[in-house]
Amino acid sequence: MSKKNKEKASTVLTELYYALVDKLAREIVEGEEILKSIPNNPSYEYHFQKLEDRFLFRLGNIRALLGHLTVSKQAMSTEKAGPPYQAEVFTAGGEELQEKISTYLKGIGSRTLADIKVQRTEPDRFLVVVITSQPQQQQPAE
């Protein structure tokens, strides 16, 4: 497979990843009442398991596939490409949201911010997805 096809596949998988995260957030909001009633509602486990079954492995597998494509692109090229994207997912309340994001971004070190998505999951709760990557190193001109 050519490098161009691998880049296109990476783009498609990244878009799929974001679409699944958006769908997960929507389903969490739709089942908010059931998920909030954890100790009192016997159907909580069913709904939570349904979310895990539908999304947990898919999201992890997409990240793994992106990693394999990146490694394959690196092997084909003499250019030094960055390692796969790294995704960090966390939740925060409205009052702590800005502080939590700032603290995380200050701690990414030499990694480059690729994308950040914030989705409201409850009236005062947010799901945050931060995608980072290693900075690309420039190759000396020949």
HELIX and SHEET records of a PDB file:
HELIX    1   1 LYS A    3  GLU A   30  1                                  28    
HELIX    2   2 GLU A   32  LYS A   36  1                                   5    
HELIX    3   3 TYR A   44  LEU A   51  1                                   8    
HELIX    4   4 GLU A   52  LEU A   56  3                                   5    
HELIX    5   5 PHE A   57  MET A   76  1                                  20    
HELIX    6   6 LEU A   97  LYS A  106  1                                  10    
SHEET    1   A 3 GLN A  86  GLY A  93  0                                        
SHEET    2   A 3 ARG A 125  SER A 133 -1                                        
SHEET    3   A 3 THR A 112  GLU A 122 -1                                        
END                                                                             
